[in-house]
Amino acid sequence: MESEGERGVTALWQKISYLNNVGVIAPLLGLLGTVTGMIQSFNAIASEDSQVKGIMMAIGVSQAMLTTAAGLIVAIPAMALYFYLRGRVIRIVAEVEAHASEMVELLTQGHE
């Protein structure tokens, strides 16, 4: 009974771990976009002529802000849902353990 319970708990944790992974990776992808956008902006400062420089800088900063926002838009709901589901999994595991303990107690009382 104990080993089957552990298999069930592992399956539940594995299913919600994907949300945690998305919540961790999405801001990193946003940060990567931020860095590339800022690199693009600094390259424009260094190399473009004065007429194009402002436009190229704006494009780079825009890319940086958009990718940061996109990463957060994905990560925040994913993490919120992960924490909610983690709480539910913990409650389910506690309930199953309590019921299993009661069942074992009833079975051991029957043998006395």
N, C-alpha and C positions, 0 to 999 in steps of 0.2 A: 504494500500500500504506500509505503514511504517513497520507494523508487518511482512509482507511477506519479505520485504527487510532484516529485522533483522534475520529472519529464514535462508535466503540464505547466509548471511554473517556468521552466526554461523556455518552453514554446511561447508563453505569454510575453516574457521579457524580450525574446528575440523579435517578436512582431512589433513591439513598440520601440525597439532600439533604432530602427530605421528613421523614426522621427527625430530622435536625438542626433543621429548622424547628419540629417538634413539641416537641423538647427545649428550645428557646429560648422558645417562646410559652407553653407550659404553666405554667412558674413565674410568668410575668407575669400570666396569668389568675388564678393563685392569689394573687398579690400584690394584684391588683385586688379580689378577694373579701375579702382581709385588710383592706384600706383601707376598703371599704364596711362591713364588720362593725365595725370600730373607730369609724367615723363614727356608726353606729347606736348603739353603746355610749355614746359621748360625748353624743349627742342624748338618750339616756335619762337620763344624769346631769343634763343641763341642764333637761329639761322634764318628766319624769314625776314623779308623786307618789311618796312614799317607799315605799308598798306595792308598786308596780309596777316601781320603779327597778331593783331587784336582778334581777328576772326579765328585764327588757329588756336590761340590761347583759350578763347571762349568755348570752342569745340572740345578741347581737352578737359577743361574744368567741367563742362556739361557731362562728358562721359564719366568723369570721376564721381560726380554727384548722382547720376542715374544708376550707376552700378552699385554704389553704396546703398542707395534707397532700395534697389531691387533685392539685394542681399538681405537687408533688414525686413523687407516685406515678406520674404519667404521664411526667414529664420524665426521671427517673433511668433507667428501662429504655430509653426512646427514645434517650437519649444513649449509654448503654452499647452498645446494638445498633448505633448509628451508628458509634461508634469501632471496634467489631469489624469491621463491614462495610467501613469506610474502609481498615482494614488489609488486608483481603482484596482490595479493589480495587487498592490499591497493589502488592500482590504479583502479582496477575494482570497488571497493566500491565507490571511489570518482566519477567515471564516472556514475555509476548507480544513486548516489545521485544527481548529476548535472542534469541528464536526468529526474529524478523524479521531481526535483524542476521546471524544464522547463515545464513539463507536468501539474503540479499543477497550475503554473502561466497561462498557456494557458486555462485551464479549468475555472479558476476564471475570466479571461478576457471575456470568452464566456457568463458568467452570468450577466455581467454588462449592 
